Amino acid sequence: MPARQIRQDFIDFFAEKAGHTIVPSSPVIPHDDPTLLFINAGMNQFKDVFLGLGSRPYQRAVDVQKCIRAGGKHNDLEDVGCDTYHHTFFEMLGNWSFGDYFKAEAITWAWQLLTEVWGLPKERLHITVFEGSTEDGTEPDEEAHKLWLECTDVDPSHITRWGRKDNFWEMGASGPCGPCSEIHFDNTPDCSGGKLVNLDHPDVIEIWNLVFIQFNRGEDGLLTKLPASHVDTGMGFERITRILQGKNSNYDTDLWTPLFECIQKCSNGPAYGGKLDDPTDTAYRIIADHVRCLTVALADGARPGNEGRAYVLRRILRRAVRMVHQVLDVHEPMLCRVVPAVVASLGDVYPEITEHEEAISNVIREEELAFLRTLERGLALFDEAASSSSDGNISGEAAFTLHDTFGFPIDLTELMSRERGLAVDRAGYDVLMEEARARSRASTGGEQAMNLPANALADLAGQNVAATDDAIKYQQTTAESRVLAIWNGREFVKTLDNGSSGGVILDHTPFYAEQGGQVGDTGSLSFDGGLFKVSQTARFGDFVLHEGMAADGALECGGAVKADVEQDRRQSIESNHTATHLLNHALRDVLGDEVQQKGSLVAPDRLRFDYSHAQAPTPEELGRIEDLVRAGVSKGQEVHAAEMPLDHAMTITGVRAVFGERYPDPVRVVSIGASSADLAENPTNPAWMNHSIEFCGGTHVQKTDVINAFILVQEQSLAAGVRRLMALTGTTASQVIEEGRRILAEVKDASDLDDSGLVEVVERITPLVDEQTLGVLDKLAIRTELQSLQKRVQLARKSAAKSTRETAVTQAKAIAEAADGEVITSLMEGVAARDDLLAAMDAIRAKHSESACLLLGTDPEAGKVVMVARVPDTLIGRGLKAGDWVKHVAGLCGGGGGGRPDMAQAGGSKPEEAPAAAQAAHDWACEQLK
């Protein structure tokens, strides 16, 4: 049975027989879950439902979810290639119930699909159920055990009970959880594998896990019953394909055979033999797996890099490159040549892979080239470290150098070490890595936002607290409301005392809760005899939490309040949000349709937009982007918003959506210059390409000319293939534009100034360009003008230095003429450079070579004193040493210094003390010579 048919059989079974909605896979890059490196299970895209933070328009779902397990808690990377069934990327078949059916249906349907549709031998199926836990008093899942006996004809002896580790699923330390029932397949020749269940044996593997989410674990560790029970099942697609195709290894199926054939062709190597102990076969498995993983991840918008998930991808890629280079003896980019085979295998199921095939190949090729440049030298260092090892270890220092200098991920060094029968001094490596991190670690801080955990949301549901109605946020910024609940950070309370912080839930609110890159509103809730200041607004499930402090009086639950959004701040946010849409549209027009939004921030003082693009936009492109946004602002176009069915909205020509974002159905469509009615009536009109049209739940201005002004103030690279723009709008933008023009005009006019005036302008403005907020293009223009003035500035500085040197020497000659003793000290007028003082010293010693001389110079504006001293050998022998001399005099000027007995220099910070110090220098030296 081909893999494509197996995948489709699963979907058809649940969609047609059991009325499940077919839900597409979410991207493997979590768009709104910072706790995950990658989507690693089918439940990830439904996590908000289980946490009570979201809902779906359906109660039954079936899907095939793309997953990656290569970092964090769930990490299969080390096992890939070494056994028959671990992969970094895999597909998870799943069926779901959100408060609808439960254990009986899930068990019945699983058995029917496996034994009736696919015809698996019942005697080879083994079932596990939860045996309970004495640790926390959780009861055994007798219900599931009973249902397996009643709803199926499974052999009762094939049902075994297991503990919390194997058969109780939990999302985290707290939150939704429940018992699970696993289905294992016995592939031993004589069907005797029952005793190998849950022992990680290659011949007896878990194929399907049925999770029954019925409890919530509180922060105290106690379990409470959820208001509604859910079903979450997951079946490994590669594993069930292996079983249905009668293979002993996942890698022997038609999911992998085309990839191995491609690798053989690219490397001119032998055919894949399927041996676990063969280095070439292992290399084939690793390369095929890793290219599949990279292809899927890159298609979903990820890029290799040095941090987080980006570094995980780089580790995967470099692990595969080493196999290509060292095992297959191919010394040029090869992984990129395997990408078409992956596209041929998966592209019909995941069209984004086909759509981005060229970009995927290019990214992988560039990464291969970069690593190949250091790979040979790194391997040489490793060989040297391995050969010289006397204790069976690769030193932490060598492992760190391989990582820091040659780009070898530590797990790659550990793999290479194991192949040589060695270990890595991981403790030593970790110390060096932590020292490196400490050197580069940026300090972080900020106020911790309040959280409304799952058990609190369950309490609200249990008390029948109505969901917050915030629909009015689009039309108004004030409302008369009623307090439904008060959260103090630990529990719900009836009263929030004056001066106490907490979160308030209202029946309806005009406040916008932080979402989709737009920050939450601030403002106040006023009530009879008091005021609650709202510092931030967040959404938890169906509730909007107004976070802040009771600033005047005690706030009572059930009381009436007047909710007021800070209007000026909201206006600024709306301007920045609409400008963000104009910017997104301009980027597509200038840089091409392949530009994808990767993130954004819409705040009152700025907007930030991250987007995918291979290289930095040129100044000309930035200028066109800025001009297009400004044109959109000046047109005063109306901004329209309306909800539409998601399927219909997706057909609108030119509509922009954040790839990976999960949108509600119906979805809110925001368009600029194109009415919602026209979009709904004629969604495929090609004219819509000329308008900004996005799925968006944020607030916007009514007409674009309210934005007033726009300027790009920052353009930078975030990671390979991802760039960031920052911009300002409104009055702030106008001020920045005006300041940029003023500075540019001043620099241009500087060419008409005399040398001293020119130098002053260049020296003042050069650091200002880096420090001050200015337009990106203005900074470029100013720097270009400054660069054109640099030659004249250098000539002017040389001329000024020559003039100062001549002044110093002239003064010195006059001092020499007047001097007649063995000690000469003087404060030089208008001289502040050490080299000028030394030139003056030479002029004096030309006439008084046997005299001790100390000269001082000052720079009052800089608050600086500089001095030099020389003492001939004849006077050193009598007790005067230059180092001691300047040390004493510098102390009088707020400084210090020293040097050799014959020559020394020093400095100070009190120019006003220099005249007295010059006289004191003479007196002290004479005292030493008595």
N, C-alpha and C positions, 0 to 999 in steps of 0.2 A: 504494500500500500504506500503510494508516494506521500512524502511529508506534506505537500500542499493539500492533499485530500484529508489527511488526519486533522490538520488545522481547521479545515472547513467543516468536517464532520462535527467537531466539538461545537463550533459556533451554531451550526444548523440545528443540532440536537436541542440546545437550550433556547434558541430563538423560536423555533417552530413548535417544538413539543411543549415547552414550559413557559412560553410567552415572555422571554427575556429581551430587553432592549440591547441591541448590539452597540457597544461603546468602543470607539477607536482607542488605540494605545496612546497614552500620554508620552511625550518625549522623555528620554532617559535623563535629561538634565532637569532637576526640580526647579520650577520657576519661582515658587513661593514657599519653599521649605528649607530654611538654612540648616536644619538638623541632618540633612542628607547630602552625601557626596553625589550619589546617583540614585535613580529609581531602582530599588533592589528587590521589590516584591509587587505583586499585583495590587495590593491594598493601598499603595502609596497615593494613587490618584483619588482614592475615596477616604483618605485619612480624616479630612474635615468632617465627613458624615459621621464617622465613628466617634469623633471627639465632640460631636454636637455643635460644630462650628459652621456647618453648611448642610445643604440638602440637594436632592436631584429631582427632576420631574418624573422619574421612574422609580419603582421599588425593586425591580428585578433587572439584573444586568449580566451580560456575558462579554468577555473581552479576551484579547491576546495581547499581553503587556510586554513590551521590550524592557529587559532588566540588565543591570550591570552589577556584579559583585566583585570589586577589585580594590576596596579600601574601606577603612573604618571597621565597624563591628562585623559586618558580613564581608569577608574577604577570601575569595577562592583562588587568588592569583598564584599562590605558591603550589597549588595542586594541579594547575592547568598543565596538560601535556604529560603529566606523570601517572595519571590513571585514566579510566575509561569514561568518566562521567562528570568531571568538573569543567566549568567554562567561566570566562569573565563575562561574556555576553550570553544571555539565554532568553528564551521566550517562555512566559508563564500563562498558561490557559486558566481562566477563572470564571466562576459563576458566583453571583452575589445576590443577597437579599438584604434590603434595608427596611427592617421592621415588618417584613412580609412573611414568607415561609421560613421554616426553621429545620430542625434536625431530621424529622421524618422524610421530608421531601428531598433534602440534600443527600441523605444516605440512599434513598430509593433511586434517585436519578443517577447518582454516581455508579451504582451497581449495574443499572440498566445499560448505561453507555459502555462500560467496560466489558460486560459479559454478553449483552444482547446485540449491541450495534457493532462493537469491535471483536466480539467473540473470544475474549481472553479466557483461558482455562480457569475455572473457578478454584480448582485445587491449588493453583499457584498464587492465589491472592490471600494476603494476610492483613488483618485489621488490628489497629491498636486503639485503645480508649484510655481515658484518664482514670488512674486508680485512686485519686484523692491525695491530699497532702497533710501529714501530721504537723508539718512545719507551721502552717497558717490555718489549719483546721478546715481546709477546703474539702467539700464532700466529693466522693467519687462520682463519675458521670454514669450513673446506672441507667439513665434515660437513653443515652447513646448505645450502651451495651444491649439494652432490651430491644431497641429499634433495629439494630443490625440483625438480631435473631428473628424479629417479626417481619421486617420489610424485605429481607433478602434470604437467599438459601445458602449463605456462606457456611462453611464448616465451623461449628461452634468452637472446635479446638484451635481454629485459626484466629480467634479473637484473644488478644492478650492485653493486660493492663500495664500501664507505664506511668511514671511519676511526672512531677511538674516540669522537669527539664525537657522531656520529650513530648509531652501531651497536654501542656497548658500554655496557651499563647498569650503574650502580653506585649502591648505596644511600647511600654517603657516602665519605669519604676512606679508610675501611677497612670491611671487612665483606663480606658476600655480593655477588657481581657475576657478570656473564657477557655474552656476545655477544647481540645481538638481531637479529631479521629483521623489517623493516617492509614493510607492503603499502600501496602508494600507488595512487590512482585518477586516471586521466587523463580530465578532462572537457573537454578542448579540442575544438573543433568537428571538426577533421580527425584527431583521435587522434594528435597529433604532440608530446605533452607529455613524452615520455621524458627530454628534455634539461632539463626543469624540476623533476625530482625533487629534493627536499630544498632547493629554493630559495624556499620559503615563498610559492609562487605560488597565488593563489586558485583556479585551474583544475586544479591538480595537488596533491592533498592526501593526507597520510597518513591512513589509516583504521584500521589495525590494527597493533599492535606485538607481536611474539612474542618474549618475553625468556626466554633459557635460562640459568638461574642454576646455574652449575657450578663457580665458583671462590670462594675467599675471599681478599680482599686484606688482608694483614697490616699492622701499624703501620709496618713497614719498606717498604711498597709492593709487596712480592713476592706473587705469586699462588700459591695452593696449591689442589689439587683438593678440593672438598667431598666428605664421605662419601656424601651423597645429592644428586642433581640435581633441580631444580625447574623448573616452567614457570609463567610469569606473563605473561598476555596482556591487552591492553587495547584496546578499540575504542570510539572516540568515537561515542556514540549519535546526537547531533545531526548529525554528519557523515554517518554511514551512512544516516540517515533522508533527508537532503538528496539523496543519490545515488539511493536506491531510489525516491524520489518525483520524480526527474527535474528537480530544481531547481538553480539556479545559486548559491543562497545558503542557508545554514542557516535564515535568517530567513523564507524563503519557504515553509517546511513547515507542516504542521498543528500543530506544537508551538508556533508563534508567532502564527499568524493570529488565534486567539481573543483573545489578549492585545492585539494591535494594534486589533482591533475595539472592545475595552473601553476602550482609551486614547482612541480617536477619540470614542467616546460620552461619556466623562467630560470631555473637553476641548473638545467641539464643533469638532474640527479636521477636516482633510481625511483621506481614506482613505490608508492606508500605500501608498507608491509604490515602495518598494524601492531608491531611489536612494542611492548612497553619498555624493554631494556635496550632498545636500539637507539643510539643518539640521533640518527637521521630521521627516524620515524617520530621521535620526540620533538625534534625541531619542526617537522611538518605540522604536528598538532599545535604546537605553541604559535607558530606563524599564522596558521589558518585561524585559530581562535582569536589571536590578538588583532589581526586585520579586520575580522568581523566586528569586534568590539569597537575598534577605532572608526570604522566606516559608519556604524550606527551613531556613535557619539558625535562625530563631526557633522553628520547630517542633521543632528538635532541642535547644532549651534555651539557645541563645546570646542575648545581649542587647547592644544598642549601648552604648558607653561610651567611656572616655578612654584605655584601655590595651589593648595587645595586639590579640587578635582582635576585642574589643568595639569598638575604635577603627576597625578595618578596616571593620566593618559600618556604623559611623557615617559613614565616608568614602563608602561606596557609597551610602548613603541620601541624603546631602547632595548628592552628585553628581547624583543623579536629581531631587532637589527643585529644584536650580538649573535643570535642563532644563524641568521643569514650569512654573516661574515665568517664566523668561526667554525660552524658545523657544515654549512653548505658551500663554503669557500667562494661566496659571491661578494665582490668588493665594490659594488655600486648599488644605488637605490633599487630595491626589488619589491618591497612591501607595496609600494604604490601601483605596481604592475599586477598585484593580486586583487586590487579593489574591483575591477570589472567582474571578476568571478563572484564576488560577494553581491554586487548589484544584480547580477543575473539570478542569484539564488533568492534574494530577499526583496528586490526592487518592486515586484508586483504587489507584495503585501504592504510594504512601507515605501510609498512613492517618493517620499522626500530623499531617499537614498539615490534614486535615479536622477532626481532633479538636481542634486548637488554633487554628482559623481566627479565632475572635473575639478571642482574646488577641493573635494576630499582628497583626490589623488595629488593635487598640488601641495596641499598642507603636509601630507605624509612624506612626499618627496623632499620638501624643504627640511623637515625634521630629520629625515634619514641623512641628508647631506651634512647637516650641522653636526650630528653625532659621529658620522664617519670621519670627520676632520680630526677628532680627538681619540677615536676608538683605538687605533693602533698604539698610540703612546700610552693610553691607559692600560691596555692589555700587557704591554711591556712592563709597566710598573707593577701590575698584579703578579706577573710571572716572577719578577724579582722578589717581591714580598713573599710569595709562596715558596720559592726556592730557599730563601734565607730563614724561613720560619723554623725555630727550634723547639717550640712548644705546641705545635699543631694549630696555631692561630695566625690569622692575618691581623696585624696590629691595628688598633683603633686609628692611629695616625695615618696609616696607609689607606684604610677604608675611607677616612675623611678626605684625604687628598684625591682619591679616585672620584669621590662625589663632588668636591668643591672645585677641583681643577679640570677634571676630565668628564664630568657629567654622568658618572656611574651611579645610579640609584643604589641605595644600600642593599635592597633586596636582590639586585643583580649581582653585587659583590658577594653576597651570602650564597647565592645559587652557584656561582663560579667556584667558591670555596668548597661547597659540598661536593662538587664534581671532582675536586682534588683531594677529598678526604680531610678537609680543613674546616675550621670554624672561624668566625670573625669576633674579635674583641669588641663586642657590641657596647659594653659599658664604657670603654675608652672612646669609642666613636661618638656615643651619646653625649659625653662630656664636651668634646670638641664641637659637636653640633650645637649644643646649648650655648656655649660661649659665642659661637658665630651668630646665633639668633639674638643673643643678648646685645651684641654689638649693633645689630640692625633693627632690633625690635622698636617699633614706634609706640609711644605711650598711648593708651586708650583710656577713655573714661566716659562720663556722662551719666545722666540720671536714668535709673532703671525704670522702664515702663511697668505699669501695673498689669498683672495677669489675672484672667478669670478662668480657672482651670475647669476640666471636664466635669468634676464632681459638683462645682458651683453651678454650671449650666444645667446639670441634671436636677439640682435643687430647684432652680427656677422653673424648669419644666414640671417638676413634681408639685409646685405651688401654683401651677397654671398662670404664671406671669406671662402676660402677652408680649409677643415680639415687638421690638421698637419699630414704630412707623416713622421712617425718616424721608419719606417721599417729598416732603415740603422743602427739603434742603436745596432743591433746584430753583425754587421760586422765591423763597424768603429767608431772612436771617434772624427772625425773631418769632416766638410762638409762646402761647400760654400752655403749660404742660403740667403733668402730675408725676411725682416721684413714685416709682413702682418698687425700687429696691436700692439699698445702699450697701456697698461692699467695702470693707475696711482693709482689704488685702489678705485677710485670713478667713473671714466669715461675713455673712449678711447681718446687718444690725438695723435696729429701728431708728437710731439717732446717731448723727455724726456731730460730735461736739465742736464748739468753736476752736479753731486752730488745728483741728485734726485733718489728715489727708484721707482720701477715699475715692471711690468711684460711684457714680450715680447713674441709674437706669431710669429713663423717662418713658411715658407712654408714647409720645411722639416728640420729634426733635428736628430743628433746622440745622443742627451741627453735622458737618461732614466727617465721617470716621476715616482715619488713615487707610488708604487702599489704593492699589494700582499706581504707586509712585507718588500720589498726592498726599501731602501731610494732612493730619487732622486739624480741625478748627480749634481755636481757643475762644474764650469769651467768659460769660458769667451766667449763673442761675440765681436770680434775685427772688427773695421770698419775704413774707411778712416778718420784718424785724431782722433780716440778715442777707448775706451774700455768699455764694459759693463760686470761687474763681476756677474756671476750667482751663487747665494748662495743656491738656492734650485729649484727643478723642480717638477711641479705638473700637473696632468691631470684634465681637466674639460670638460666633454663630449668628443667631438672629437678633442679638442685642447690641446696642450701642452704649459703650461705657464712657461717661464723661468723667475724666480723671482730674483731680485738683484738690483744693483745700477749702474748708469752711472758714472764710476769712472774717466773717462778722455774724455771729449768732450760730445757733445749733440748727442743723438741717434735719427735718423729720421725714421718715418714710410715710408716704400717703399724702404729703403736703403739696400744695399748689406752688409752682414756680414760674417765673418768666424767663425763658431761655433766650439769651442774646449772644449771637455770634459777633466776634470782633470784626466789624465790617471792612475797615481799611485793609486789614490783613487778608481777609477773604478775597477782596478785590484784587490784591496783588497776586494771590495764588491763582485766581481765575485767569488773569492776564498771562501769567507764566504757563498755565496749562494749555490755553489756546495757542500761544506762541510755540509750545512744544509740538503741537499737531502741525502747525505751519512748517516748522523745522523738519519734522519727519517727512513731510511731503516734498520739501525742497531737496532733501538728501536723496530721495529716490529720483527726482528729476535730474539732478546733477551727477550723481555717482552711479545710478543704475538701479534696476528693479531688485537686484540681489541683496541690496542693503536691508538688513533686518534689525529691528529694535531689540537690544539686549538688556535694557534696563533704563530707568529714568527716575528723577527726583523732581517733584514740583513743589517748591517751597515759596514763602512770601518774598524772599530776597534774591532768589536765583532759580534757574532751571538747569538741569543736567540731563544729558541724553547720551546713552551708550548705544553703539551700533556696530554691526559687522562690516568690516571693509579691510581688504588685504594690505593697503598702504595708506600713508597719511595723505589727506587731500591737499592738492597744491594751493598756493595762495590764490590763484585764479579761480579754482573751484570754491574755495571758502568765500571769495568775493561774490560769486554767483549765488551761492547758498544764502548768504546774508541779504543780497539784493532781492531774492525771491521772497524771503520772509518779510522784508520791509514793504515790498509791493503788496503782499497779502494784508499787511497791517493797514496800509494807507487806503486800500480799496474800501474799507468799512463794510466788508461782507457780513451778512447775517450768519450766526452760528445756530444750527438746527440740531435738535436731539429728539429721538423717538425710539421706542422699543419695537423690535421686529422679531419674528420667528428666526431662530439661529440659522436654520437651513436656508431660508430665503435671504437673510442678510449676507451669508457667505457667497451668494451669487452676484453681489454688487461689484461691478467693474471697478478695480482699483482700490477696493477696501483694504485697509491695513489692520492687522491684528498682531499682537505679540505672540511669536511662535512659542508654544508650550504653555501659554496661559489657558486657564480653564474658564470659559465664558458661560454665563447662565443662558437659559432658553425660556423666554425670549431674551434677546440681547439688546442693550442700548447702543444705538448708532449715532455718533456725533459727526456732522458734516458741516463744512464751511463753504457757503455760497451755493449749495445745492439743497433744495428743500427735501424734507423727509418724505413728503407725499410723492414727489417725483421719483425719489430713489425706490420707494416701495412699488410704484406703478411700473417703472421701467428700469429694473436693476442692472440690466446688461448694456445700458447706453454707454458707448465708448467715451462720451464727453465727460463722464465721471472721473476719468483719469486725470483731468485738469483740476480736480478738487481734492481737498483733504477730507477723507472719509475713514473713520476709525471706530472700532468697538471701544467704548469708554464709559465708565460709570462716574467720571469726575465732574466737577463744576467748571463752567466756562463763561466768558464774557458773552454778551448778546450780539455785539458787533465788533469786528476786529480792530476798528480804529480806536477803541477804548485802550488798547495795548499801548498806543502812542509812539513808542520807540523800541528798537531791538538792536542788540549788539552781541556778537560772539566775543567772549573774553578769555576762553581757554580751549585749546585743542591738544589732546595728548593720546598716547597709546596706553591701553589698559593691559592688554595681553596680545599674543599673536592673533591677528585677525579681528581684534576688537578695539575700537577707539571711543574716545569720550569728548563731547563738546559741552561747554558751559556757557550760558548766556544770561543777559539781564534784559529787563523790559522797563517801560514806564519812566518815571522821573529819574530813577537811578541810571538807567541806560542813557538818557539824555545828558546827564551830568558827565558820564564817562565818555560819551561821544565828544562833548564839548572840550573836556580836558585833553583828550587825545589830539584834537585839532589844535588846541593851544600849544601843546608841547611840540608837535610836529612843526608848527609855524615858527616857534622860537628856535628850534634847531636849524631850520632852513635859513632863518634870518641871521644866524650866528656867523655865517660865512662873510657877512659884511662888517663884523666887529674886528677890533685890533686883536693882536695875539693874546693878550692877557684876558680880554673879554671872551674870546673864543674858548680858551682853556677852561675858564670858569664855567661856561655853559655846558661844555662836554663833561667835565668832572662832576657837575651837579646832576645832570640829567641821566647819565649812563646808569648809575645804580637805581635811579628813580624808575626806570623802565621795568626793571625786574621786580621792584617792591610794590609798585602801584597797580591798581586794577585798571587796565586799559584794554581797548579792543585788540583782538589777535592781529588784525591787519594793521592797525595803528602802530602796535609795537614793532611789527616787521618793518613798516615804513620808517619809523623813528630810528631803529637800529641801522637801517640802510643808510640814512642820512648821516648818522653818527660815524659810521664806517668811512663814508666819503670825506669826513673832516679829520680823520685820524692822522693822515700824513702831515697836514698842516699843524695839527696839535703836537705831533712828535717834533717837528722842526721848531715850533715855538718853545717847547720844553727844553730842547737842546740849547736854544738861544738864551733862554732864561737861566739855565744852569751855567752856561758859559759866563753870563753877566755876573751871576752870583759868585762864581769862582774868582773872576777878576776883581770883584769888590773885596772878597776875602783876602786875596793876595796883596792888594793895594793897602788894605788896613794893616796887614802883617808887616809889610815893609816899613810902614810908619812906626809901628810898635818897635820893630827892630832898631830903627834909627834912634828912638828915644830911650831904649833900654840900656842899662849899664851894669846890672848886677848878675849874680849867678842864678837867680830865680825870676822867671818872667811869667806873669799870669795876666789874662785879659778876657773881658766879655766882648765878643765880636758882635758888632751891630749888623742886623739883617742877615745873619748867617745861622742856618739851622741844620745843615747836613754834615754828617761826620766827614765825608770825603772833602768837603770844602774846608773844614777845620784842619784836616791833615795837610791840605795844600798850603794853608796859611802857616801851619807849623813848619813845613819844609822851608818856606820863605824866611821865617825867623831864624831857624837853625843854620841857614846858609851863612848868617853873620855871627850867630852865637851858638856854635856847635857844642861848647862845653857848659852851656847853661841849661838848667831844668826849666821846662816850659809846660804850662797847662792853659788850654784855651776852652772857653765855654761859648755855646751858641744857644739861642732860644727860639721857640715857635709858640708865641703866646696863644694863638688861636687853637692850636692843637694841645696846649697844656704840656709842652715838652721841653726838656733841657737835655742837651747833649754836650759831652766834654771829652777831650783827649789829652793825654799827657805823655811826655818823653823825658827820660832822665839819663844823662851820660854816665858811663861806668865810674868816672871819678867821683861823682856825687852819690852814686849807689853805695860806694865803699864808705861814705861818710854817714850813711843812715837814711837817705831819702830813696824810697822805692815808689815807682809810678803806680803800682797796684794799690798800695796803701793810701797813696795821695788821693787818687780819684774816689776811692771808697769813702774817705773822710768827707770830701767835698760833696759827693753825690748825696750823702746823708743829710747835708744841709739843704738840699733841694728836693727832698722827698723821694729819693731814689736809691740806687745802689749800682755796684759794678766792681771791676777789678781787672787784673791782668798781670803781665810780667813785670819784673822790677824796672825794666828799661822802657816799656811801653804799655799803656793801658787806656781803656775807655770806659765810660759810664754814662748813665742817663738819670733824669729826674722828672718829676711831675709838677714842680712848682717854679715856673719861670720868674715869678715875682721875687724869688729869693736869690736869683742868679747874681745881681750886682754885689750883694753882701758876700755871697759865696766866693766870688772872684777875689775879693780882698782877703777873706779868711784863708783861701788857698795859698796866697802869698805868705801870710803870717805863719801858717802851719808848716810849710816847707822850710821856711827860714828857721823855725824852732827845731826841726829835725836835723838841720845842718850845724847847729851850735856845737 
